[in-house]
Amino acid sequence: MTTTRRPIVAGNWKMNTTVPEATVLAAAVRKAVDGVHGVEVVVCPPAVSLVPVHAVLDGSDVGLGAQDAYFEATGAHTGEVSVEMLASAGATYVIAGHSERRARFGDTDDWVSRKVRAILSGRLVPIMCVGETLDEHDAGQTDAVVTRQVRAGMAGIGAHEALGVVVAYEPVWAIGTGRPATPEGANETCGTIRAVVADLFGAAVAEAIRIQYGGSVTPANATSLFAQPHIDGALVGGASLVAANFGAVVSAAAARHG
Ligand code: PEP
């Protein structure tokens, strides 16, 4: 199957890097992906480093993303950051519904939906994460879980807005464990997600929307993951903290789609 979908590889630095470390890493990523074409590349540093990393990336093709956003625009929400604030810091992507936020910080399906809508309203690109836990996986509930999460997360948006969403399929049991999903298994679930999108928004949107895989992606497994027809790139955690590794994952995506 050939696809015209442009792959997108995003690095989620999570709660790693001080401000000086983030600028050094960003500069190294910029260098590592220089000359690689055909892939949308994004780095998502901690919020305090968005402004300095934006300056480091200025003039490059590397996009800047935030790891989360609150859905309200302003007000008494101590500790939270709005989409407008993130945009003013230079972010053009925002992760929504990462499993660590869902598990540890109380993000519900409803909150993820409100965040996705707020991100779209701010004209930024949501990277909406979905994925089942190990218990759900073992109980054979993967399709049911991702179907629920995709339907809930995309509730209240139109087909045109859906085109601007990137979905990241991230099985929770694969994140940070060194135990990725098999390429075939990841592809099957990404196909399920695409079918849900088709049901919600029609075949053309489903064909165009980008679905990343995330969970222990490394240079060693990226090529086989990206060979799968429904996988349009990756959301990368641990491997994105080493510029050479992240660059190799980006190159793998370029090789498949180039
Ligand atoms: C993530 O947290 O989004 C992730 C995929 O992490 P890792 O690549 O480390 O599994």
Boltz pocket constraint, residues with backbone or C-beta under 6 A from the ligand:
constraints:
  - pocket:
      binder: B
      contacts: [[A, 12], [A, 170], [A, 174], [A, 175], [A, 176], [A, 177], [A, 178], [A, 214], [A, 215], [A, 216], [A, 217], [A, 235], [A, 236], [A, 237], [A, 238], [A, 239]]
      max_distance: 6.0
